[in-house]
Amino acid sequence: MEKKRTLVTTALPYANGPVHIGHLAGVYVPADIYVRYLRLKGEDVLMIGGSDEHGVPITIKAKREGVTPQDIVDRYHSIIKDSMEGLGISFDIYSRTTSDIHSQTASEFFRHLYDKGEFIEKSSMQLYDEKAGQFLADRYVTGECPHCHNPHAYGDQCEKCGTSLSPNELINPKSALTDTTPVLRETFHWYLPLDKWQPKLEQWILNDHKEWRPNVYGQCKSWLDMGLQPRAVSRDLDWGVPVPVEGAEGKVLYVWFDAPIGYISNTKELLPDSWEKWWKDPETRIINFIGKDNIVFHCIVFPAMLSAYGDGYQLPDNVPANEFLNLEGDKISTSRNWAVWLHEYLEEFPGKQDVLRYVLTANAPETKDNDFTWADFQARNNSELVAILGNFVNRALVLTHKYFGGKVPAAGSLEQIDREALAEIGELKGKMSALLDEFHFRDALKEAMNMARCGNKYLQETEPWKVAKSDMERTATILNTALQITANLAIAFEPFLPFMSKKLCGILNIGNIDWQMLGGDAILPAGAEIGQPELLFEKIEDAAVSAQLAKLEAAKEANAKAAWKPEPVAEDVDIDLFAKCDIRVGTVLECQKVPKADKLLQFKIDDGSGEPRTIVSGIAKYYEPEQLVGKQVCYIANLPARKLRGVESCGMILSAVNSDGSLTVIGPSAPVAPGSKVG
């Protein structure tokens, strides 16, 4: 059944930090592409978003900074909202879960289910910090991961190996609040019995929505095959929507229960008198754009909540979740600052919003994790946006001004090559439409770029600059065709590159555009004025990319230093055994690399004996030989000689291991006589 309207929701980002490219590629850029496409088609569509402002990550950040949780969410909600607007993400509303209307909506939702008897109440043993006097949420517990033995795992997940955990699984758990060992204490909470809704969810997902993306369908099937279990909807915390039941002091709605209700409350805020038709009318399609870490919540938990509520709430038609985007071959991590932050990108690459949108769409992790690299960012801009799209449009506009005074020339009789080029544009429109309807945005973008390739090929084959020397009528037809392709590009790229599209429409003096116009061969009437050509894109130089890579390297180094702790002290040794080590100071006379040994340097050291001492040391990765000549170093003098790559080494140079794993040679702080003992 053809439905009248489409409600698009986007995952609510945590307001404990800015938005990065992983969020954009996973959720917001594809959602915006889809909404812009539907608007171009003239369909009735809403795009609903907002900040998730409750949850433990926010309280942790607030405690760390010595401010209130409200201070944190106010700061980051503003940054997120402004940066989304800066990238052209076209929300109809972008609100927040600390709004009064959200608190009212979430409270009413809970109370409705409570009054219907949809919850079960049960007690459980949870970790309690006796010093802080409170129960500990998962993220407030740290300890050793039982799987990979990372000593800094959280109570809900180990960020090193990615394993989901519960606080009770951690080895040597500690409270993140007081660094004390928590104890188990009894508490009670309300639970939503997901198992009650398993038969409905199995029918709805496994039988009725086999068209969903394999990653979404497969993850849902895995959960359903394991059997659903009751899930807590409240927790012991002082930040969040209070549980609206007597005797629930100190308890708030669990953020996973609270956050998706934000879609409803934000729609209410936008349309207080007509919001229900967007949520309860069977003729509304609901599409949830999310990342893969939210699949279970949007495909199983939230639908169970809506089903339990009843009153006509519709379940989503599709949940086109993306996989994760990595950065330079490594997992994006906000805690490690291994990310490209949107607000910083907009400052450092002004006017290049569409470049980021293009690269993130071209590398969209639609079916598997993908990787963003700055080298690829530069290459796609320079070789595709500049050399293909921008080059074709510029040539078409420049030639029109050169030969026809900036007016669209009238087309004469079309030749086969003209008809074929225009027909190809029409075929590409059909391909794009089919791909966009099925949420294949990466492939749809390729077809849009193929229109620009078609235009370049057409100009190369028709060579209007040569034809103009003898046949202006034919030149007029060629350039009319090229301009019609240019106008088609302004329409085809609007969902993907809205800033470029708006600029190009301005140059072409096109008013309102719509999807029905795409594929047309007479979008621009003969005689229409064309504005002066402007470059749509510019090359990105190596220096800009190098600066971004340097930022990432600095973040890596800072993170390594922050996380570094000295190795545990080794077992005690007898003082007499240590005294047997003869540690001395020598001056480096010569230093060179050992042939065919990447790690080894060969030293000749003045040890005060009159005969240079040869020592081979594995520090070539950290020093160039000339850096060490003339320096004084400490070495163990009484080790038995041994051959390393054919060189007899008489001793061991002492080095210290830095926080980043590099080595620093140890020497005296002031010059001493070669051969001096260290004691």
URNORRA-V557251 format. One record per residue. RES is the residue in three letters. OMEGA is omega in radians with two decimals (none if undefined). NEAR is the number of other ideal C-beta (glycine too) atoms within 10 Angstrom. Layout:
# URNORRA-V557251
res;omega;near
RES;OMEGA;NEAR
RES;OMEGA;NEAR
This chain:
# URNORRA-V557251
res;omega;near
MET;3.07;5
GLU;-3.08;5
LYS;-2.99;14
LYS;-2.97;13
ARG;3.14;16
THR;3.04;19
LEU;3.13;25
VAL;3.06;22
THR;3.09;27
THR;3.14;26
ALA;-3.11;24
LEU;-3.14;28
PRO;3.06;22
TYR;3.12;23
ALA;3.04;29
ASN;3.11;22
GLY;3.14;20
PRO;3.08;19
VAL;3.09;24
HIS;-3.03;23
ILE;3.08;22
GLY;3.07;23
HIS;-3.06;23
LEU;-3.11;26
ALA;-3.08;27
GLY;-2.96;28
VAL;-2.79;26
TYR;3.10;24
VAL;3.10;26
PRO;3.11;23
ALA;-3.12;27
ASP;3.08;27
ILE;-3.08;24
TYR;-3.12;23
VAL;3.11;24
ARG;3.10;22
TYR;3.14;21
LEU;3.10;23
ARG;3.10;17
LEU;3.11;19
LYS;3.13;15
GLY;-3.10;10
GLU;3.10;15
ASP;-3.02;14
VAL;3.02;19
LEU;3.03;21
MET;-3.02;25
ILE;3.09;25
GLY;3.12;27
GLY;-3.13;28
SER;3.01;27
ASP;-2.95;24
GLU;3.04;29
HIS;3.12;29
GLY;-3.02;25
VAL;3.14;23
PRO;3.14;20
ILE;3.14;24
THR;3.11;22
ILE;-3.13;19
LYS;3.14;20
ALA;3.12;18
LYS;-3.12;15
ARG;-3.09;10
GLU;-3.14;11
GLY;3.11;7
VAL;3.13;13
THR;3.04;13
PRO;3.13;22
GLN;3.07;13
ASP;-3.13;13
ILE;-3.05;24
VAL;3.08;25
ASP;-3.13;16
ARG;-3.00;17
TYR;3.04;21
HIS;3.14;21
SER;3.14;12
ILE;-3.11;17
ILE;-3.10;26
LYS;-3.12;20
ASP;-3.11;14
SER;3.05;20
MET;3.10;23
GLU;-3.14;13
GLY;3.12;15
LEU;3.11;23
GLY;3.07;16
ILE;-2.85;26
SER;3.07;15
PHE;2.92;22
ASP;2.98;16
ILE;2.99;15
TYR;-3.03;21
SER;-3.00;23
ARG;-3.08;21
THR;2.98;27
THR;3.12;22
SER;3.12;18
ASP;-3.09;9
ILE;3.10;14
HIS;3.13;25
SER;3.12;19
GLN;-3.09;14
THR;-3.13;24
ALA;3.11;26
SER;-3.14;18
GLU;3.14;14
PHE;3.13;23
PHE;-3.06;26
ARG;3.12;13
HIS;3.12;14
LEU;3.12;19
TYR;-3.12;16
ASP;3.10;10
LYS;-3.10;11
GLY;-3.09;8
GLU;-3.14;21
PHE;2.91;21
ILE;-3.13;12
GLU;3.12;11
LYS;3.14;11
SER;3.08;9
SER;3.11;11
MET;3.13;11
GLN;-3.13;22
LEU;-3.05;23
TYR;3.11;18
ASP;-3.08;22
GLU;3.14;13
LYS;3.14;12
ALA;3.14;15
GLY;3.13;9
GLN;3.01;17
PHE;-3.05;18
LEU;2.97;26
ALA;-3.04;24
ASP;-3.06;17
ARG;3.09;17
TYR;3.12;25
VAL;3.06;25
THR;3.14;19
GLY;-3.09;22
GLU;3.10;18
CYS;-3.13;21
PRO;-3.09;14
HIS;-3.10;14
CYS;3.10;12
HIS;2.94;12
ASN;-3.06;16
PRO;-3.05;12
HIS;3.12;14
ALA;3.07;26
TYR;-3.11;23
GLY;3.09;23
ASP;-3.10;14
GLN;2.97;16
CYS;-3.09;22
GLU;3.13;15
LYS;-3.11;15
CYS;3.07;13
GLY;-3.09;10
THR;3.03;15
SER;-3.06;8
LEU;2.89;20
SER;-3.08;12
PRO;-3.09;21
ASN;3.13;12
GLU;-3.06;17
LEU;3.05;21
ILE;-3.12;11
ASN;-3.12;9
PRO;3.10;19
LYS;3.05;19
SER;3.08;20
ALA;-3.12;21
LEU;-3.01;18
THR;-3.10;15
ASP;3.07;10
THR;3.11;12
THR;-3.12;14
PRO;3.09;26
VAL;3.09;11
LEU;3.13;11
ARG;-3.09;14
GLU;3.01;9
THR;3.13;15
PHE;3.13;15
HIS;3.05;21
TRP;-3.07;23
TYR;3.00;18
LEU;-3.09;23
PRO;-3.13;16
LEU;-3.13;21
ASP;3.10;13
LYS;-3.06;15
TRP;-3.11;21
GLN;-3.14;17
PRO;3.13;10
LYS;-3.12;13
LEU;3.10;21
GLU;3.12;16
GLN;-3.05;11
TRP;-3.09;18
ILE;-2.95;22
LEU;-3.12;14
ASN;-3.02;8
ASP;-3.07;11
HIS;3.08;18
LYS;3.13;8
GLU;3.13;9
TRP;3.13;21
ARG;-3.10;21
PRO;-3.13;8
ASN;3.13;18
VAL;-3.13;22
TYR;-3.10;18
GLY;3.14;12
GLN;3.11;17
CYS;-3.13;23
LYS;3.13;13
SER;3.13;10
TRP;-3.13;20
LEU;3.13;18
ASP;3.13;9
MET;-3.10;8
GLY;-3.10;9
LEU;-3.12;20
GLN;3.06;11
PRO;-3.08;15
ARG;-3.10;19
ALA;3.10;16
VAL;3.10;22
SER;3.09;25
ARG;-3.14;23
ASP;-3.08;17
LEU;3.14;22
ASP;3.14;11
TRP;-3.13;20
GLY;3.10;26
VAL;-3.11;24
PRO;3.06;18
VAL;-3.01;23
PRO;-3.12;16
VAL;3.09;17
GLU;-3.14;6
GLY;-3.11;7
ALA;3.14;15
GLU;-3.14;8
GLY;3.13;13
LYS;3.12;21
VAL;3.07;21
LEU;3.09;25
TYR;-3.00;24
VAL;3.14;24
TRP;3.09;20
PHE;-3.08;26
ASP;-2.95;28
ALA;-3.10;25
PRO;3.05;25
ILE;3.06;23
GLY;3.07;26
TYR;-3.12;25
ILE;-3.09;23
SER;3.11;26
ASN;3.06;28
THR;3.07;24
LYS;-3.13;22
GLU;-3.14;20
LEU;-3.03;16
LEU;-3.05;15
PRO;-3.08;9
ASP;-3.04;7
SER;-3.06;11
TRP;-3.03;19
GLU;-3.13;16
LYS;3.13;15
TRP;-3.11;22
TRP;-3.00;18
LYS;3.14;13
ASP;3.13;15
PRO;3.14;10
GLU;3.03;12
THR;2.99;19
ARG;3.07;19
ILE;-3.14;22
ILE;3.11;21
ASN;3.03;28
PHE;-3.06;28
ILE;2.96;23
GLY;-3.00;18
LYS;3.12;17
ASP;3.14;13
ASN;-3.07;22
ILE;-3.07;22
VAL;-3.11;18
PHE;-3.05;19
HIS;-3.11;21
CYS;-3.11;27
ILE;-3.00;22
VAL;-3.11;22
PHE;3.05;23
PRO;3.07;23
ALA;3.09;23
MET;-3.13;23
LEU;3.12;23
SER;3.13;16
ALA;3.13;20
TYR;-3.10;17
GLY;3.08;11
ASP;3.00;9
GLY;3.14;11
TYR;-3.13;16
GLN;3.07;17
LEU;-3.08;19
PRO;3.04;20
ASP;-3.11;16
ASN;3.11;17
VAL;-3.04;26
PRO;-3.10;22
ALA;3.04;27
ASN;3.01;27
GLU;-3.06;19
PHE;3.01;17
LEU;3.06;24
ASN;-3.11;18
LEU;3.14;19
GLU;3.06;18
GLY;-3.10;8
ASP;3.14;12
LYS;3.07;15
ILE;-3.11;20
SER;3.11;15
THR;-3.11;16
SER;3.12;14
ARG;-3.10;17
ASN;3.09;17
TRP;-3.03;18
ALA;2.92;21
VAL;-3.06;23
TRP;-3.06;19
LEU;-3.08;25
HIS;3.09;17
GLU;3.10;15
TYR;-3.10;21
LEU;3.10;18
GLU;-3.02;11
GLU;3.09;14
PHE;-3.09;16
PRO;3.13;9
GLY;-3.10;10
LYS;3.09;20
GLN;-3.07;20
ASP;3.11;22
VAL;3.13;23
LEU;3.12;22
ARG;-3.12;27
TYR;-3.07;26
VAL;3.14;24
LEU;3.09;26
THR;3.13;23
ALA;3.14;18
ASN;-3.04;20
ALA;3.13;23
PRO;-3.01;23
GLU;-3.09;21
THR;3.11;13
LYS;3.10;9
ASP;3.13;12
ASN;-3.00;18
ASP;2.99;14
PHE;3.02;22
THR;3.13;16
TRP;3.07;20
ALA;3.11;11
ASP;3.09;14
PHE;-3.14;25
GLN;-3.09;19
ALA;-3.14;14
ARG;3.09;17
ASN;-3.02;24
ASN;-3.03;15
SER;-3.13;11
GLU;-3.11;18
LEU;-3.14;25
VAL;-2.96;19
ALA;-3.12;15
ILE;-3.07;17
LEU;-3.10;25
GLY;-3.11;20
ASN;-3.14;18
PHE;-3.10;25
VAL;-3.11;28
ASN;3.14;17
ARG;-3.13;20
ALA;-3.11;27
LEU;-3.13;24
VAL;-3.13;13
LEU;3.10;20
THR;3.10;23
HIS;-3.10;14
LYS;-3.01;13
TYR;-3.05;18
PHE;3.01;20
GLY;3.09;10
GLY;3.07;15
LYS;3.13;13
VAL;-3.14;24
PRO;3.10;20
ALA;3.12;13
ALA;3.02;19
GLY;3.12;15
SER;3.13;8
LEU;3.02;15
GLU;-3.10;13
GLN;-3.10;7
ILE;3.11;14
ASP;-3.12;22
ARG;-3.14;12
GLU;3.14;13
ALA;-3.14;24
LEU;3.11;20
ALA;3.13;12
GLU;3.09;19
ILE;3.11;24
GLY;3.11;13
GLU;3.14;13
LEU;3.07;23
LYS;3.13;22
GLY;3.12;12
LYS;3.14;15
MET;-3.11;25
SER;-3.12;17
ALA;-3.12;13
LEU;3.14;18
LEU;3.11;23
ASP;-3.11;13
GLU;3.06;14
PHE;3.08;22
HIS;-2.99;19
PHE;-3.14;26
ARG;3.14;18
ASP;3.09;15
ALA;3.10;26
LEU;3.10;24
LYS;-3.14;17
GLU;3.07;20
ALA;3.11;26
MET;3.07;21
ASN;3.05;19
MET;3.11;25
ALA;3.09;24
ARG;3.10;16
CYS;3.13;21
GLY;3.11;28
ASN;3.13;19
LYS;-3.12;15
TYR;3.13;23
LEU;3.13;22
GLN;-3.08;10
GLU;-3.11;11
THR;3.08;21
GLU;-3.09;11
PRO;3.11;24
TRP;3.06;15
LYS;-3.11;10
VAL;-3.09;18
ALA;3.14;18
LYS;-3.06;8
SER;-3.01;8
ASP;-3.12;14
MET;3.11;14
GLU;3.10;12
ARG;3.10;17
THR;3.13;23
ALA;-3.14;22
THR;-3.13;22
ILE;-3.09;29
LEU;3.02;27
ASN;3.12;23
THR;3.14;26
ALA;3.13;24
LEU;3.08;26
GLN;3.06;24
ILE;3.11;26
THR;3.12;26
ALA;3.08;25
ASN;3.12;27
LEU;3.12;28
ALA;3.13;24
ILE;-3.05;25
ALA;-3.07;29
PHE;-3.08;24
GLU;3.12;25
PRO;-3.04;26
PHE;-3.03;23
LEU;-3.01;28
PRO;-3.14;20
PHE;3.08;18
MET;-3.11;24
SER;3.13;22
LYS;3.13;13
LYS;-3.12;17
LEU;3.08;24
CYS;3.10;17
GLY;3.12;12
ILE;-3.10;17
LEU;-3.10;23
ASN;3.03;12
ILE;3.09;17
GLY;3.13;5
ASN;3.08;6
ILE;3.03;19
ASP;-3.04;12
TRP;-3.13;22
GLN;3.13;12
MET;-3.07;17
LEU;-3.09;26
GLY;-3.13;23
GLY;-3.14;16
ASP;3.13;20
ALA;3.13;13
ILE;3.12;21
LEU;-3.14;19
PRO;3.09;8
ALA;3.13;13
GLY;-3.14;10
ALA;3.13;15
GLU;3.07;10
ILE;3.13;20
GLY;3.13;14
GLN;3.13;9
PRO;3.04;17
GLU;3.09;13
LEU;3.12;12
LEU;-3.13;24
PHE;3.08;24
GLU;-3.11;14
LYS;3.02;14
ILE;-3.04;20
GLU;-3.11;10
ASP;-3.08;9
ALA;-3.13;7
ALA;3.13;16
VAL;3.13;16
SER;3.13;11
ALA;3.13;11
GLN;3.10;18
LEU;3.10;13
ALA;3.09;10
LYS;3.14;16
LEU;3.13;17
GLU;3.10;11
ALA;3.11;11
ALA;3.13;15
LYS;-3.13;16
GLU;3.13;12
ALA;3.13;12
ASN;3.13;17
ALA;3.14;15
LYS;-3.12;11
ALA;-3.08;11
ALA;-3.02;11
TRP;3.00;12
LYS;3.14;8
PRO;3.09;7
GLU;3.11;6
PRO;3.12;6
VAL;-3.11;6
ALA;3.13;6
GLU;3.14;5
ASP;3.02;6
VAL;3.13;8
ASP;-3.11;8
ILE;3.14;7
ASP;3.11;7
LEU;3.12;8
PHE;-3.09;9
ALA;3.13;9
LYS;3.12;8
CYS;-3.13;12
ASP;-3.11;14
ILE;-3.07;18
ARG;3.11;22
VAL;3.08;24
GLY;3.12;28
THR;-3.10;21
VAL;3.10;23
LEU;-3.13;14
GLU;3.07;13
CYS;3.13;21
GLN;3.11;14
LYS;3.08;14
VAL;-3.12;19
PRO;3.08;10
LYS;3.11;8
ALA;-3.04;16
ASP;-3.02;9
LYS;-2.93;14
LEU;2.96;20
LEU;3.11;23
GLN;-3.11;21
PHE;2.81;25
LYS;-2.98;18
ILE;2.99;26
ASP;-3.12;18
ASP;3.10;21
GLY;-3.07;15
SER;-3.07;11
GLY;3.09;7
GLU;-3.13;9
PRO;3.11;16
ARG;3.09;21
THR;3.07;16
ILE;3.06;27
VAL;-3.08;23
SER;-3.09;25
GLY;-3.09;16
ILE;-3.07;17
ALA;-3.13;18
LYS;-2.99;12
TYR;-3.11;16
TYR;2.86;18
GLU;-3.05;11
PRO;-3.07;15
GLU;3.11;9
GLN;-3.00;12
LEU;-3.13;19
VAL;-3.13;15
GLY;-3.14;10
LYS;3.03;13
GLN;-3.09;21
VAL;3.03;21
CYS;-3.14;19
TYR;3.04;25
ILE;-2.97;15
ALA;-2.98;22
ASN;3.00;11
LEU;3.08;14
PRO;3.11;7
ALA;3.06;10
ARG;-3.09;10
LYS;3.05;9
LEU;-3.09;15
ARG;3.07;13
GLY;-3.14;10
VAL;3.13;15
GLU;-3.11;11
SER;-3.09;22
CYS;3.12;17
GLY;-3.14;24
MET;3.09;16
ILE;-3.09;24
LEU;3.11;16
SER;3.06;18
ALA;3.12;9
VAL;3.14;12
ASN;-3.11;13
SER;3.13;14
ASP;3.12;11
GLY;3.12;10
SER;-3.10;14
LEU;3.04;17
THR;-3.14;12
VAL;-3.12;20
ILE;3.08;16
GLY;3.14;20
PRO;-3.14;12
SER;3.08;6
ALA;-3.09;6
PRO;3.04;11
VAL;-3.13;16
ALA;3.09;10
PRO;-3.12;17
GLY;3.13;17
SER;3.14;17
LYS;3.02;10
VAL;-3.10;16
GLY;none;7
